[in-house]
Amino acid sequence: MITRYLFVTGGVMSGIGKGIAVSSIARILKDRGLRVAPVKIDPYINVDAGTMNPLEHGEVFVTEDGMECDQDLGNYERFLDESLTGHHSITTGQIYQTVITRERNLGYGGRCVEVVPDIPNEVIRRLREVARRRRADVVIVEVGGTAGEYQNILFLEAARLMRRGNPRHIAVALVSYLPIPHAVGEMKTKPTQQAVRALQSAGLQPDFIIARGAQSLDAPRKRKLALFCNVDEARIISAPDAEYIYRVPELFERERLGDRLLETLHISSRRYRRPSGGIAAPWRRLLRRIDRAHGELRIALIGKYFATGSFVLSDAYLSVIEALKHGAWAVGRRPVLVWIDAEQLERDTRALAVLGKFHGLLVPGGFGGRGVEGKLRAIRFAREHRIPFLGLCYGMQLSVVEFARNVCGLSGAHTTEVNPKTRHPVIDILPEQERLLRERVLGGSMRLGLFRCALRPSSVAARAYKARETQERHRHRYELNNAYREILERKGMRMSGVNPDRDLVEIAELPGHPFFVGTQFHPELQSRPLHPHPLFVAFAKAAARRKR
Ligand code: GLN
């Protein structure tokens, strides 16, 4: 089948769930038997998301091949239940870098290289490349930002050029926002009309409007949008807030979005039929499992990337949060996640006692010294009070620091990330990472992507995975220092996962504790609603058993 392309862009404002819309579209097309390849385009100059502050930009998601990208890639993977590569994440920075390098190598044969068409052409080349690699029937391209922004105009230009060449196989959807102003009390369509106009001025008429809002769109407003925006009523899709994101594919199918997409892209709806009941059986079972979950599973997440002052959670821990939900649902519980500011645990020791009220504690990944002593206190509390504990990356490293200090008697033990002169560098930088740091090669220079992990038979980890070996995704510069392995093990910490190629500790656990596991890798990146990560399931199971 000739590859079809659906460009999805935002209207009115960002942060309204465009990524979830794209992920849900990907899911419903996959459930009809189509091969789908989602691509995220970010209009910033950064080559990847690795150098960006998570507070500002949300989580940095890492693909198997080690690309640090936008968190939407995580949503795509979770909804599609497929692993994607770095090719699915495109930034303005990458495009310019490639074009300039090609020009320097005389790749343009001496002619003048211009913003148009050479930049959009490179975008198109990359989209086609993704289609070829994935043998995709449909490529869904999420263009970051909103229509009318200066930044993403060249990506819309790529869509326009593609559509000009092949109008039957290229479609455009606008995910727009319909506010309900407090004083008016009803949904307003005008901002969406203006967003459509902005898109039209970039030469693109949308085929679909996905109308995000607190409520469903009513018939008069659908008619109004159809009239003023030149979009068939049947292609105006109501997308009210959902109780949880995994519900959205079903909501879309209720609006018959799948059929309409197939029509618009000229794909046979007889061949790629809608599954009976709207969505395919595994996804339906997932929704049923979520609906039936009962009894709270209260997990505290001890971190520092919270919006300052307000305690509103940023997206910084998106995959961790989703993985915790997958784990809780898998054991039939309703997840209740509470954010604890690590710095508060430093200032106020009474805050520590609150931790005893939870079923489980999780210390996620992080960087630098801020909040570290608070995290160490929380870890000690979990160890001593036998509260199920999961430490991810920095969380694992700090659990080793805590154990070294308070159980092995190595006072002042630390990670050299925080104290380069510590007497006991139990966590230390890898030699090649140190060289890169010294040369100030920072972007893309961590230990990134998928690495093997051999599991120690009959450990907590091996029993969770039900395997002898696994592969997990990484993003870090520091490691457990093998010089301290002997004393740590002698005092009771078990190294239950090791990378066999380089003898690096991947998992450290405490036998005899109800559940105390730290991972050097990021298991949250591979947890999927249809396939919850085994360590999150084991953690949830142990947490559910805890009597508070
Ligand atoms: N800062 C630590 C390191 O670089 C941990 C990184 C992380 O948690 N992703 O090794």
Residues whose N, C-alpha, C, O or C-beta is under 5 A from the ligand:
A	BS01	LIG	G365 G366 F367 G368 L392 C393 Y394 R475 H476 R477 Y478
